[in-house]
Amino acid sequence: MKNLPLWRISLPLLLFIPLALPAQKPAGAVSQATAGSPSSLDQRVIANERAVWEAVKQKDAVRFSELVADDARIVFDTGILTKSDFLRSLPDRTILDYQLESFTVLKPNDQTVILIYKATRSGLNKGKPFPPAAVHEGSVWVLRKGKWVAVLNQETPIAPRVLAALPK
């Protein structure tokens, strides 16, 4: 070893050092809210998301308005609604049952939380039943004047063949 160039001795050491150091979580990293212990912020925003669903199920426009920003947009496969559009359509929507699961929480900065999850719901639209369906949901929550409010929700239907392949 004493005749080996310094770089040949140092190279294995340099390759090993990153493995020995604790991993650093980069800013904006993803945390799985379903794995381990979610942070209190994760829990609060997920609770707010669930409260939005419950407000819609109960047709509680006041509670919905507290949780959703006035400039929010809701994106469905049928179009993009403003908060006002959605509230006007609330009497026509009846959620009979829903389940929210598999939350992923992204925090790109201290004032933004993005939730991604799977929702399964059934209900009525204008009195006509719609079959139980699974969708991928994405919601963006921002901190405004000390309060977390939803500013964007995107709903994407999960194709039946894709749904069958998802882990149970």
ROKOL-924438 format. One line per 3 residues: their letters; for each residue x, z, y of N, C-alpha, C. Coordinates in steps of 0.02 Angstrom, whole numbers, plus 50000, padded with zeros to 5 digits. Layout:
A> X/Z/Y/X/Z/Y/X/Z/Y; ...
This chain:
MKN> 50040/50000/49940/50000/50000/50000/50042/50000/50063; 50105/50024/50056/50144/50030/50118/50166/49962/50145; 50164/49909/50104/50184/49843/50127/50124/49801/50149
LPL> 50063/49827/50142/50004/49789/50162/49995/49790/50238; 49974/49734/50266/49961/49734/50338/49905/49783/50356; 49906/49811/50416/49858/49861/50438/49787/49835/50433
WRI> 49775/49772/50448/49706/49745/50447/49677/49746/50377; 49719/49739/50325/49694/49739/50256/49674/49809/50234; 49706/49859/50262/49688/49929/50247/49626/49948/50287
SLP> 49622/49926/50348/49568/49946/50394/49502/49911/50378; 49504/49850/50353/49442/49813/50341/49393/49850/50295; 49413/49875/50236/49366/49913/50195/49339/49974/50231
LLL> 49381/50007/50271/49359/50065/50308/49306/50047/50359; 49316/49992/50395/49267/49969/50444/49201/49950/50412; 49204/49923/50352/49142/49905/50318/49104/49966/50293
FIP> 49140/50020/50277/49109/50080/50251/49079/50124/50306; 49110/50126/50364/49089/50172/50418/49015/50164/50436; 48988/50103/50445/48916/50099/50462/48871/50129/50408
LAL> 48892/50127/50346/48851/50157/50292/48852/50233/50295; 48905/50262/50321/48912/50334/50323/48878/50365/50384; 48865/50326/50435/48834/50352/50496/48758/50353/50489
PAQ> 48724/50402/50520/48651/50402/50518/48623/50342/50556; 48569/50315/50530/48537/50257/50562/48505/50277/50628; 48512/50235/50677/48480/50246/50742/48418/50203/50746
KPA> 48363/50233/50769/48301/50195/50777/48303/50160/50845; 48300/50094/50846/48303/50058/50910/48239/50069/50951; 48246/50062/51017/48187/50067/51060/48137/50014/51039
GAV> 48074/50032/51038/48021/49984/51019/48015/49976/50944; 48044/50021/50907/48043/50015/50834/47973/50027/50807; 47962/50003/50747/47897/50010/50714/47897/50075/50675
SQA> 47842/50111/50678/47834/50169/50634/47771/50158/50593; 47774/50174/50530/47715/50168/50487/47676/50232/50494; 47616/50228/50521/47575/50288/50530/47549/50314/50463
TAG> 47552/50273/50411/47528/50295/50347/47584/50326/50305; 47646/50318/50327/47703/50345/50289/47732/50404/50326; 47744/50459/50290/47774/50517/50322/47727/50549/50371
SPS> 47756/50581/50421/47716/50615/50472/47714/50574/50535; 47656/50547/50553/47652/50509/50615/47661/50556/50675; 47687/50529/50729/47697/50569/50789/47629/50588/50818
SLD> 47630/50637/50863/47567/50657/50894/47538/50600/50935; 47581/50559/50965/47556/50501/51003/47523/50451/50955; 47556/50437/50899/47526/50393/50848/47457/50419/50829
QRV> 47453/50483/50814/47389/50513/50793/47336/50508/50847; 47356/50520/50910/47309/50517/50966/47281/50447/50975; 47325/50396/50973/47302/50328/50985/47260/50303/50925
IAN> 47280/50321/50864/47239/50303/50806/47170/50336/50811; 47169/50399/50832/47104/50434/50842/47062/50399/50894; 47094/50375/50948/47058/50338/50999/47029/50273/50971
ERA> 47068/50239/50929/47045/50176/50899/46984/50190/50855; 46988/50243/50815/46931/50263/50773/46870/50281/50816; 46883/50313/50873/46828/50331/50919/46794/50270/50948
VWE> 46833/50216/50961/46802/50154/50985/46754/50127/50932; 46776/50125/50870/46733/50102/50815/46670/50145/50810; 46679/50210/50815/46621/50255/50809/46574/50246/50868
AVK> 46601/50235/50928/46559/50222/50987/46518/50158/50977; 46548/50106/50948/46511/50044/50935/46458/50057/50882; 46476/50093/50830/46427/50108/50777/46367/50148/50805
QKD> 46381/50195/50849/46328/50237/50879/46295/50203/50940; 46321/50144/50959/46298/50109/51018/46304/50152/51081; 46360/50187/51084/46374/50234/51139/46416/50199/51191
AVR> 46383/50166/51238/46417/50127/51290/46460/50171/51335; 46439/50233/51347/46477/50278/51390/46544/50294/51358; 46543/50314/51295/46605/50331/51259/46650/50270/51254
FSE> 46621/50212/51237/46659/50150/51233/46694/50136/51300; 46658/50145/51355/46686/50132/51422/46742/50180/51440; 46739/50241/51414/46794/50289/51426/46858/50268/51391
LVA> 46852/50235/51335/46910/50218/51293/46938/50149/51307; 46898/50104/51334/46917/50034/51343/46922/50019/51418; 46979/49989/51438/46990/49973/51508/46941/49920/51533
DDA> 46926/49922/51597/46879/49874/51626/46905/49802/51620; 46971/49792/51620/46999/49724/51616/47016/49704/51544; 46992/49741/51495/47007/49728/51425/46977/49663/51401
RIV> 47008/49636/51348/46982/49576/51314/46976/49592/51240; 46923/49565/51210/46911/49573/51138/46909/49502/51109; 46953/49488/51062/46959/49420/51034/46930/49419/50964
FDT> 46876/49381/50956/46844/49371/50891/46855/49298/50871; 46838/49282/50809/46843/49211/50788/46792/49168/50825; 46742/49200/50855/46690/49163/50891/46704/49155/50966
GIL> 46756/49190/50990/46772/49184/51061/46803/49247/51089; 46817/49244/51154/46849/49300/51189/46798/49332/51235; 46790/49398/51228/46742/49435/51269/46778/49482/51317
TKS> 46749/49490/51376/46772/49543/51421/46737/49607/51399; 46757/49662/51428/46724/49725/51413/46649/49720/51432; 46634/49691/51489/46564/49683/51510/46525/49641/51461
DFL> 46555/49586/51438/46522/49543/51388/46506/49583/51325; 46556/49621/51302/46546/49660/51241/46491/49712/51250; 46492/49747/51306/46440/49798/51318/46370/49767/51321
RSL> 46365/49707/51349/46299/49673/51351/46276/49654/51280; 46324/49641/51235/46307/49622/51166/46298/49682/51120; 46314/49741/51144/46312/49801/51102/46243/49813/51070
PDR> 46188/49804/51105/46123/49815/51073/46111/49768/51013; 46143/49710/51012/46134/49661/50958/46178/49676/50897; 46228/49721/50906/46276/49736/50852/46258/49802/50819
TIL> 46255/49801/50753/46243/49862/50716/46296/49866/50660; 46339/49915/50666/46388/49927/50613/46356/49979/50567; 46345/49960/50504/46317/50005/50455/46371/50048/50422
DYQ> 46428/50017/50410/46482/50052/50377/46548/50019/50396; 46601/50059/50399/46668/50031/50412/46721/50077/50384; 46778/50047/50370/46837/50084/50349/46897/50055/50384
LES> 46940/50098/50409/47002/50077/50443/47060/50106/50403; 47109/50063/50387/47165/50087/50345/47229/50048/50359; 47282/50074/50331/47348/50042/50333/47372/50029/50404
FTV> 47371/50081/50445/47393/50075/50514/47469/50067/50519; 47489/50021/50561/47558/50014/50583/47558/50025/50658; 47606/50064/50682/47609/50081/50753/47674/50053/50781
LKP> 47668/50014/50835/47727/49988/50870/47726/50017/50941; 47785/50037/50965/47790/50064/51032/47844/50026/51070; 47826/49971/51103/47876/49932/51139/47905/49969/51199
NDQ> 47867/50017/51226/47892/50059/51281/47850/50123/51283; 47866/50167/51330/47833/50232/51333/47760/50229/51355; 47738/50172/51381/47670/50167/51407/47628/50116/51369
TVI> 47652/50094/51311/47616/50044/51271/47620/50062/51197; 47562/50060/51164/47559/50069/51091/47518/50011/51063; 47545/49980/51011/47510/49926/50977/47492/49950/50907
LIY> 47429/49944/50890/47406/49962/50823/47389/49899/50785; 47409/49897/50722/47392/49842/50677/47365/49876/50614; 47306/49854/50591/47276/49886/50533/47225/49840/50501
KAT> 47199/49863/50444/47147/49826/50409/47081/49863/50419; 47029/49825/50434/46961/49854/50441/46915/49817/50393; 46871/49855/50362/46818/49826/50321/46753/49851/50350
RSG> 46708/49804/50364/46645/49826/50395/46586/49785/50370; 46528/49816/50377/46465/49781/50362/46415/49801/50415; 46365/49759/50424/46315/49775/50475/46267/49719/50488
LNK> 46240/49721/50549/46191/49672/50571/46212/49642/50637; 46196/49578/50646/46206/49546/50711/46140/49514/50729; 46110/49539/50783/46043/49516/50805/45993/49525/50748
GKP> 45999/49580/50712/45952/49596/50659/45965/49563/50592; 46012/49517/50590/46027/49481/50527/46090/49511/50496; 46086/49527/50431/46145/49558/50399/46204/49510/50395
FPP> 46262/49538/50405/46322/49500/50389/46355/49535/50330; 46383/49496/50285/46412/49526/50225/46472/49569/50241; 46486/49618/50198/46547/49657/50209/46606/49610/50214
AAV> 46649/49623/50263/46706/49579/50274/46767/49621/50292; 46825/49595/50273/46888/49627/50291/46922/49586/50345; 46951/49621/50393/46986/49588/50448/47051/49624/50462
HEG> 47099/49586/50488/47159/49618/50516/47142/49631/50589; 47158/49690/50612/47145/49709/50682/47212/49722/50717; 47215/49703/50779/47271/49721/50821/47244/49746/50887
SVW> 47265/49804/50909/47242/49832/50972/47302/49854/51014; 47298/49842/51078/47350/49863/51124/47321/49917/51169; 47356/49974/51170/47337/50032/51211/47391/50043/51263
VLR> 47370/50057/51325/47418/50070/51379/47400/50136/51413; 47451/50167/51439/47442/50230/51476/47430/50214/51549; 47370/50230/51572/47352/50218/51643/47325/50283/51673
KGK> 47357/50304/51727/47336/50365/51761/47330/50423/51713; 47379/50429/51668/47381/50485/51621/47333/50480/51562; 47300/50423/51553/47251/50415/51500/47265/50351/51460
WVA> 47261/50356/51393/47270/50298/51350/47205/50258/51346; 47209/50193/51363/47150/50149/51360/47168/50085/51323; 47119/50058/51289/47129/49994/51253/47122/49937/51303
VLN> 47168/49890/51299/47165/49832/51344/47156/49766/51307; 47170/49767/51241/47162/49706/51202/47147/49724/51129; 47100/49688/51100/47086/49693/51029/47080/49623/51002
QET> 47115/49610/50947/47114/49545/50913/47090/49557/50842; 47039/49521/50822/47013/49527/50754/47023/49460/50718; 47054/49463/50659/47067/49403/50620/47038/49411/50550
PIA> 46988/49370/50531/46960/49376/50464/47014/49365/50411; 47009/49403/50357/47054/49394/50300/47018/49350/50250; 47049/49293/50234/47019/49246/50186/47011/49281/50119
PRV> 46957/49268/50082/46946/49301/50017/47005/49295/49969; 47038/49237/49967/47095/49229/49921/47153/49272/49942; 47162/49282/50008/47215/49325/50033/47197/49398/50018
LAA> 47134/49415/50029/47110/49482/50017/47122/49503/49944; 47111/49458/49898/47121/49474/49827/47194/49488/49812; 47240/49460/49850/47311/49469/49838/47340/49531/49872
LPK> 47303/49561/49919/47328/49620/49955/47332/49679/49908; 47383/49722/49918/47387/49783/49877/47328/49828/49889; 47304/49859/49837/47246/49905/49842/47268/49973/49865
